[in-house]
Structures are given as structure tokens and as C-alpha cells.
Amino acid sequence: MTAVIDAKGLAKTYDLGGEKVEALKAADLLVQPGEYAAIMGPSGSGKSTLMNLLGCLDTPTAGTYRLDGQDVSGLSDDGLAEIRSRKVGFVFQTFNLLPRFTALANVELPLVYAGVAPKDRRSRAEEALARVGLGDRMGHRPSELSGGQRQRVAVARALVNRPTLLLADEPTGNLDSKVGDEILTLFESLNAQGVTLLVITHDAKVAARAPRKLEILDGRIVSDRA
């Protein structure tokens, strides 16, 4: 079975005004299809840097990274964008929905960029919204939805391209505890359906819901436990 994430010695160093800052130091990570893992760490620990590398938003200074069997370590910006569109779905703390678009139109957007035909776009977006429990809210704009519903739209948008990996960055950060629990329950349901899921969080309660928990500190993965 091909691992979804196979990272070896992954490192990232930034040059900040002539000063070298090691944001990530020789990280090894193997995630198999269908796994649900949380990466936990305080602000500045390196978890966002790791997410950017795993999500093909950035390239490593050192090490190798294979995403679903493809070495992406040295890809160009265009190459990274292409593999992101096919292989990775993102869920962010701030939802990032377009306010004038309906839920359906927001979910269709990745398919527009992927060149999917309009008829297929609509049916796939409807399917994704139904999957997250919003089949009756497709025509609503973000201002007409609750915070939890907006995040569900964002999850549907992340799923609509049928990605290999779903990456969620602080997905409950803008939600109260009850609604946050509902989103985590949704993640558990998606994972039970076979979605490979990685959640980045500073919240121990969010991390506790994942079957596998990794802790990152000072740029290093310091623990990895089920």
C-alpha cells in the first residue's frame, strides 16, 4: 500500500534578514491511507511550517517528501499548485468563503479551476454538501449560515475534488465548543468513510479526538502515539 505521506528528514530554514531560523528540523512522518492523525504544538513550534510542506504550499530546505507515491520535494511553484489541486483538500480556521457566492457556488470553485464541466461541477458540489449535512442549505450565502455551517461548507469544498489528503488547520478555532465538537464528529464520520485526515492544532482536546497524536516542539516531532 502506498503511503499518503512519506516524509524523511524534512527540514525548513528561513533567512530572516541574514539570520537563519530553523523552523522545522529533520522531521520523519509516515501516514497510511485512511489514517486520522493530529499534529499538536504551541505557537511557533513548527506545526504550520510542517503543514505548509505537507500541503505542497512550500518546498523543504532539506529532506524528501512523497505525497501519494509522488516525490514533490523539488517541484516548481506550478508543479506544487497542480498536485495541490488534485491531491490535497484544505480546511482553515477562517473558512475563506466568498461572501457573495452561495454554498453551492463556493463548493464548485475548485472544480472550476480544475476545468470540470458545469453539469458535473454542480452534481459533485451537491454530493459534497449532502455529505457534510448541508443538502438543504445549498442556496444560502455565508451570511445566512451559522459558523458551524460555514465550516461544513469549507469541508465540502475541501472534499469536492476527492483529494488523497484532507488537511485541517485549527478547524475549530473560530467555533464555540459545542459546534467545534460537531465538526470533529464530522471528521470522524469522514474518516470512517476512508478519508485520510491530518488536523493541525494547539488544542489538546481537539488532538484527543484523533486516533493518532503527534507533538511538535521547537521544530521537531517529539512524540508519536496512538
C-alpha positions as YAML, in Angstrom:
chain: A
units: angstrom
residues:
- id: 1
  name: MET
  ca: [0.00, 0.00, 0.00]
- id: 2
  name: THR
  ca: [1.38, 3.41, -0.98]
- id: 3
  name: ALA
  ca: [1.65, 5.82, 1.95]
- id: 4
  name: VAL
  ca: [-0.26, 9.08, 1.61]
- id: 5
  name: ILE
  ca: [2.55, 10.93, 3.43]
- id: 6
  name: ASP
  ca: [6.14, 9.68, 3.38]
- id: 7
  name: ALA
  ca: [8.49, 12.37, 4.68]
- id: 8
  name: LYS
  ca: [12.12, 11.75, 5.60]
- id: 9
  name: GLY
  ca: [14.43, 14.30, 7.15]
- id: 10
  name: LEU
  ca: [12.09, 17.14, 6.21]
- id: 11
  name: ALA
  ca: [13.55, 20.50, 7.19]
- id: 12
  name: LYS
  ca: [12.84, 24.16, 6.54]
- id: 13
  name: THR
  ca: [15.19, 27.05, 7.25]
- id: 14
  name: TYR
  ca: [14.19, 30.68, 6.71]
- id: 15
  name: ASP
  ca: [16.60, 33.54, 6.13]
- id: 16
  name: LEU
  ca: [15.25, 36.47, 8.13]
- id: 17
  name: GLY
  ca: [17.42, 39.48, 7.50]
- id: 18
  name: GLY
  ca: [20.59, 37.42, 7.38]
- id: 19
  name: GLU
  ca: [19.62, 35.32, 10.41]
- id: 20
  name: LYS
  ca: [18.96, 31.62, 9.77]
- id: 21
  name: VAL
  ca: [15.86, 30.31, 11.54]
- id: 22
  name: GLU
  ca: [15.30, 26.55, 11.59]
- id: 23
  name: ALA
  ca: [11.51, 26.30, 11.62]
- id: 24
  name: LEU
  ca: [11.49, 22.54, 11.04]
- id: 25
  name: LYS
  ca: [14.31, 20.12, 11.82]
- id: 26
  name: ALA
  ca: [14.65, 16.69, 10.18]
- id: 27
  name: ALA
  ca: [11.04, 15.53, 10.54]
- id: 28
  name: ASP
  ca: [10.13, 11.95, 9.64]
- id: 29
  name: LEU
  ca: [6.45, 11.17, 9.11]
- id: 30
  name: LEU
  ca: [4.60, 8.24, 7.58]
- id: 31
  name: VAL
  ca: [0.80, 8.38, 7.19]
- id: 32
  name: GLN
  ca: [-1.08, 5.49, 5.60]
- id: 33
  name: PRO
  ca: [-4.35, 5.72, 3.63]
- id: 34
  name: GLY
  ca: [-7.35, 6.05, 5.92]
- id: 35
  name: GLU
  ca: [-5.43, 7.34, 8.94]
- id: 36
  name: TYR
  ca: [-6.65, 10.21, 11.11]
- id: 37
  name: ALA
  ca: [-3.85, 11.99, 12.95]
- id: 38
  name: ALA
  ca: [-3.48, 15.23, 14.88]
- id: 39
  name: ILE
  ca: [-0.29, 17.28, 15.00]
- id: 40
  name: MET
  ca: [-0.24, 19.33, 18.17]
- id: 41
  name: GLY
  ca: [2.13, 22.06, 19.32]
- id: 42
  name: PRO
  ca: [2.21, 25.57, 20.73]
- id: 43
  name: SER
  ca: [2.52, 28.70, 18.60]
- id: 44
  name: GLY
  ca: [5.96, 28.83, 16.98]
- id: 45
  name: SER
  ca: [6.57, 25.10, 17.35]
- id: 46
  name: GLY
  ca: [6.83, 24.47, 13.61]
- id: 47
  name: LYS
  ca: [3.45, 22.87, 13.05]
- id: 48
  name: SER
  ca: [2.34, 25.47, 10.48]
- id: 49
  name: THR
  ca: [5.63, 25.07, 8.60]
- id: 50
  name: LEU
  ca: [5.12, 21.31, 8.57]
- id: 51
  name: MET
  ca: [1.55, 21.73, 7.31]
- id: 52
  name: ASN
  ca: [2.71, 24.05, 4.52]
- id: 53
  name: LEU
  ca: [5.24, 21.45, 3.39]
- id: 54
  name: LEU
  ca: [2.81, 18.53, 3.62]
- id: 55
  name: GLY
  ca: [0.14, 20.54, 1.78]
- id: 56
  name: CYS
  ca: [2.57, 21.47, -1.02]
- id: 57
  name: LEU
  ca: [2.30, 25.15, -0.18]
- id: 58
  name: ASP
  ca: [6.07, 25.32, 0.27]
- id: 59
  name: THR
  ca: [9.20, 23.32, -0.50]
- id: 60
  name: PRO
  ca: [11.65, 21.92, 2.07]
- id: 61
  name: THR
  ca: [15.22, 23.14, 2.54]
- id: 62
  name: ALA
  ca: [16.30, 19.53, 3.07]
- id: 63
  name: GLY
  ca: [14.81, 16.06, 3.12]
- id: 64
  name: THR
  ca: [12.35, 14.24, 0.87]
- id: 65
  name: TYR
  ca: [8.57, 14.17, 0.71]
- id: 66
  name: ARG
  ca: [6.45, 11.76, -1.28]
- id: 67
  name: LEU
  ca: [2.74, 12.53, -1.46]
- id: 68
  name: ASP
  ca: [0.71, 9.50, -2.51]
- id: 69
  name: GLY
  ca: [3.85, 7.99, -4.00]
- id: 70
  name: GLN
  ca: [5.00, 11.09, -5.92]
- id: 71
  name: ASP
  ca: [8.18, 12.90, -4.91]
- id: 72
  name: VAL
  ca: [7.15, 16.54, -4.55]
- id: 73
  name: SER
  ca: [10.24, 17.81, -2.72]
- id: 74
  name: GLY
  ca: [11.72, 19.70, -5.66]
- id: 75
  name: LEU
  ca: [8.65, 20.68, -7.66]
- id: 76
  name: SER
  ca: [8.28, 24.17, -9.12]
- id: 77
  name: ASP
  ca: [5.52, 26.51, -7.91]
- id: 78
  name: ASP
  ca: [3.38, 25.43, -10.88]
- id: 79
  name: GLY
  ca: [4.04, 21.78, -10.13]
- id: 80
  name: LEU
  ca: [3.09, 22.25, -6.49]
- id: 81
  name: ALA
  ca: [-0.12, 24.06, -7.48]
- id: 82
  name: GLU
  ca: [-1.07, 21.25, -9.84]
- id: 83
  name: ILE
  ca: [-0.58, 18.49, -7.28]
- id: 84
  name: ARG
  ca: [-2.34, 20.54, -4.58]
- id: 85
  name: SER
  ca: [-5.42, 20.85, -6.76]
- id: 86
  name: ARG
  ca: [-5.57, 17.08, -7.27]
- id: 87
  name: LYS
  ca: [-4.28, 15.60, -4.05]
- id: 88
  name: VAL
  ca: [-4.93, 17.95, -1.11]
- id: 89
  name: GLY
  ca: [-8.06, 19.46, 0.40]
- id: 90
  name: PHE
  ca: [-7.65, 22.31, 2.92]
- id: 91
  name: VAL
  ca: [-9.88, 23.38, 5.80]
- id: 92
  name: PHE
  ca: [-8.85, 26.60, 7.57]
- id: 93
  name: GLN
  ca: [-9.86, 28.29, 10.81]
- id: 94
  name: THR
  ca: [-11.31, 31.30, 8.97]
- id: 95
  name: PHE
  ca: [-13.50, 29.36, 6.47]
- id: 96
  name: ASN
  ca: [-12.30, 31.50, 3.50]
- id: 97
  name: LEU
  ca: [-15.70, 31.51, 1.78]
- id: 98
  name: LEU
  ca: [-16.65, 34.08, -0.85]
- id: 99
  name: PRO
  ca: [-19.47, 36.15, 0.74]
- id: 100
  name: ARG
  ca: [-21.46, 36.81, -2.46]
- id: 101
  name: PHE
  ca: [-21.44, 33.17, -3.53]
- id: 102
  name: THR
  ca: [-23.95, 30.57, -2.40]
- id: 103
  name: ALA
  ca: [-22.75, 27.49, -0.54]
- id: 104
  name: LEU
  ca: [-23.08, 25.54, -3.78]
- id: 105
  name: ALA
  ca: [-21.03, 28.07, -5.77]
- id: 106
  name: ASN
  ca: [-18.33, 28.16, -3.09]
- id: 107
  name: VAL
  ca: [-18.00, 24.38, -3.20]
- id: 108
  name: GLU
  ca: [-17.93, 24.38, -7.01]
- id: 109
  name: LEU
  ca: [-14.92, 26.75, -7.15]
- id: 110
  name: PRO
  ca: [-12.13, 24.12, -7.02]
- id: 111
  name: LEU
  ca: [-13.88, 22.26, -9.85]
- id: 112
  name: VAL
  ca: [-13.99, 25.45, -11.94]
- id: 113
  name: TYR
  ca: [-10.21, 25.79, -11.57]
- id: 114
  name: ALA
  ca: [-9.81, 22.09, -12.38]
- id: 115
  name: GLY
  ca: [-11.73, 22.55, -15.64]
- id: 116
  name: VAL
  ca: [-14.64, 20.26, -14.75]
- id: 117
  name: ALA
  ca: [-17.73, 20.68, -16.95]
- id: 118
  name: PRO
  ca: [-20.57, 22.78, -15.39]
- id: 119
  name: LYS
  ca: [-23.05, 19.90, -15.17]
- id: 120
  name: ASP
  ca: [-20.54, 17.67, -13.41]
- id: 121
  name: ARG
  ca: [-19.47, 20.54, -11.15]
- id: 122
  name: ARG
  ca: [-22.99, 21.02, -9.87]
- id: 123
  name: SER
  ca: [-23.66, 17.35, -9.18]
- id: 124
  name: ARG
  ca: [-20.33, 16.87, -7.41]
- id: 125
  name: ALA
  ca: [-20.79, 20.01, -5.31]
- id: 126
  name: GLU
  ca: [-24.31, 18.90, -4.35]
- id: 127
  name: GLU
  ca: [-22.94, 15.50, -3.37]
- id: 128
  name: ALA
  ca: [-20.21, 17.07, -1.23]
- id: 129
  name: LEU
  ca: [-22.66, 19.37, 0.58]
- id: 130
  name: ALA
  ca: [-25.03, 16.49, 1.23]
- id: 131
  name: ARG
  ca: [-22.09, 14.53, 2.62]
- id: 132
  name: VAL
  ca: [-21.50, 17.18, 5.30]
- id: 133
  name: GLY
  ca: [-25.19, 17.50, 6.16]
- id: 134
  name: LEU
  ca: [-25.98, 20.68, 4.21]
- id: 135
  name: GLY
  ca: [-28.16, 19.33, 1.44]
- id: 136
  name: ASP
  ca: [-30.87, 21.82, 2.45]
- id: 137
  name: ARG
  ca: [-28.57, 24.89, 2.57]
- id: 138
  name: MET
  ca: [-27.06, 24.86, -0.92]
- id: 139
  name: GLY
  ca: [-28.61, 28.16, -1.99]
- id: 140
  name: HIS
  ca: [-27.64, 30.06, 1.17]
- id: 141
  name: ARG
  ca: [-24.82, 32.61, 1.26]
- id: 142
  name: PRO
  ca: [-22.26, 32.57, 4.11]
- id: 143
  name: SER
  ca: [-24.03, 35.46, 5.91]
- id: 144
  name: GLU
  ca: [-27.13, 33.27, 6.09]
- id: 145
  name: LEU
  ca: [-25.26, 30.37, 7.72]
- id: 146
  name: SER
  ca: [-24.03, 29.75, 11.25]
- id: 147
  name: GLY
  ca: [-20.31, 29.41, 11.98]
- id: 148
  name: GLY
  ca: [-20.60, 25.64, 12.10]
- id: 149
  name: GLN
  ca: [-22.48, 25.56, 8.81]
- id: 150
  name: ARG
  ca: [-19.84, 27.77, 7.18]
- id: 151
  name: GLN
  ca: [-17.14, 25.38, 8.30]
- id: 152
  name: ARG
  ca: [-19.15, 22.48, 6.87]
- id: 153
  name: VAL
  ca: [-19.26, 24.32, 3.53]
- id: 154
  name: ALA
  ca: [-15.47, 24.69, 3.78]
- id: 155
  name: VAL
  ca: [-15.14, 20.95, 4.46]
- id: 156
  name: ALA
  ca: [-17.37, 20.17, 1.46]
- id: 157
  name: ARG
  ca: [-15.23, 22.45, -0.72]
- id: 158
  name: ALA
  ca: [-12.10, 20.63, 0.50]
- id: 159
  name: LEU
  ca: [-13.65, 17.26, -0.37]
- id: 160
  name: VAL
  ca: [-15.17, 18.09, -3.75]
- id: 161
  name: ASN
  ca: [-12.02, 17.28, -5.75]
- id: 162
  name: ARG
  ca: [-11.84, 13.88, -3.98]
- id: 163
  name: PRO
  ca: [-8.37, 14.57, -2.58]
- id: 164
  name: THR
  ca: [-5.95, 11.96, -1.28]
- id: 165
  name: LEU
  ca: [-5.35, 14.02, 1.88]
- id: 166
  name: LEU
  ca: [-7.56, 16.36, 3.90]
- id: 167
  name: LEU
  ca: [-5.54, 18.93, 5.88]
- id: 168
  name: ALA
  ca: [-7.35, 20.90, 8.58]
- id: 169
  name: ASP
  ca: [-5.55, 23.84, 10.21]
- id: 170
  name: GLU
  ca: [-7.11, 24.82, 13.57]
- id: 171
  name: PRO
  ca: [-10.54, 23.88, 12.16]
- id: 172
  name: THR
  ca: [-12.43, 24.63, 15.39]
- id: 173
  name: GLY
  ca: [-10.53, 27.81, 16.29]
- id: 174
  name: ASN
  ca: [-13.42, 30.16, 15.40]
- id: 175
  name: LEU
  ca: [-16.18, 27.96, 16.81]
- id: 176
  name: ASP
  ca: [-17.65, 27.52, 20.27]
- id: 177
  name: SER
  ca: [-17.04, 24.19, 21.99]
- id: 178
  name: LYS
  ca: [-20.39, 22.63, 21.06]
- id: 179
  name: VAL
  ca: [-20.11, 23.48, 17.36]
- id: 180
  name: GLY
  ca: [-16.43, 22.53, 17.41]
- id: 181
  name: ASP
  ca: [-17.40, 19.10, 18.73]
- id: 182
  name: GLU
  ca: [-19.86, 18.74, 15.84]
- id: 183
  name: ILE
  ca: [-17.11, 19.46, 13.30]
- id: 184
  name: LEU
  ca: [-14.83, 16.90, 14.97]
- id: 185
  name: THR
  ca: [-17.67, 14.36, 14.86]
- id: 186
  name: LEU
  ca: [-17.99, 15.12, 11.14]
- id: 187
  name: PHE
  ca: [-14.27, 14.44, 10.73]
- id: 188
  name: GLU
  ca: [-14.67, 11.11, 12.50]
- id: 189
  name: SER
  ca: [-17.51, 10.21, 10.14]
- id: 190
  name: LEU
  ca: [-15.47, 11.17, 7.06]
- id: 191
  name: ASN
  ca: [-12.51, 9.19, 8.33]
- id: 192
  name: ALA
  ca: [-14.78, 6.15, 8.84]
- id: 193
  name: GLN
  ca: [-15.65, 6.53, 5.14]
- id: 194
  name: GLY
  ca: [-11.97, 6.29, 4.25]
- id: 195
  name: VAL
  ca: [-10.83, 9.93, 4.19]
- id: 196
  name: THR
  ca: [-7.17, 10.38, 5.22]
- id: 197
  name: LEU
  ca: [-7.18, 13.30, 7.63]
- id: 198
  name: LEU
  ca: [-4.49, 15.38, 9.30]
- id: 199
  name: VAL
  ca: [-5.51, 18.05, 11.83]
- id: 200
  name: ILE
  ca: [-3.09, 20.78, 12.94]
- id: 201
  name: THR
  ca: [-3.98, 22.18, 16.36]
- id: 202
  name: HIS
  ca: [-2.69, 23.74, 19.57]
- id: 203
  name: ASP
  ca: [-5.74, 22.40, 21.45]
- id: 204
  name: ALA
  ca: [-5.21, 19.16, 23.39]
- id: 205
  name: LYS
  ca: [-8.98, 18.46, 23.36]
- id: 206
  name: VAL
  ca: [-9.06, 18.58, 19.56]
- id: 207
  name: ALA
  ca: [-5.98, 16.36, 19.31]
- id: 208
  name: ALA
  ca: [-7.51, 13.88, 21.76]
- id: 209
  name: ARG
  ca: [-10.28, 13.08, 19.27]
- id: 210
  name: ALA
  ca: [-7.77, 11.74, 16.73]
- id: 211
  name: PRO
  ca: [-6.67, 8.08, 16.97]
- id: 212
  name: ARG
  ca: [-3.04, 9.11, 16.39]
- id: 213
  name: LYS
  ca: [-1.40, 12.10, 18.06]
- id: 214
  name: LEU
  ca: [1.92, 13.72, 17.20]
- id: 215
  name: GLU
  ca: [3.53, 16.52, 19.18]
- id: 216
  name: ILE
  ca: [5.89, 19.03, 17.64]
- id: 217
  name: LEU
  ca: [8.14, 21.29, 19.70]
- id: 218
  name: ASP
  ca: [10.95, 23.63, 18.63]
- id: 219
  name: GLY
  ca: [10.75, 22.32, 15.07]
- id: 220
  name: ARG
  ca: [10.99, 18.63, 15.99]
- id: 221
  name: ILE
  ca: [8.40, 15.87, 16.23]
- id: 222
  name: VAL
  ca: [8.95, 14.81, 19.84]
- id: 223
  name: SER
  ca: [6.20, 12.20, 20.22]
- id: 224
  name: ASP
  ca: [4.01, 9.99, 18.04]
- id: 225
  name: ARG
  ca: [1.46, 7.80, 19.75]
- id: 226
  name: ALA
  ca: [-1.85, 6.09, 19.14]
...
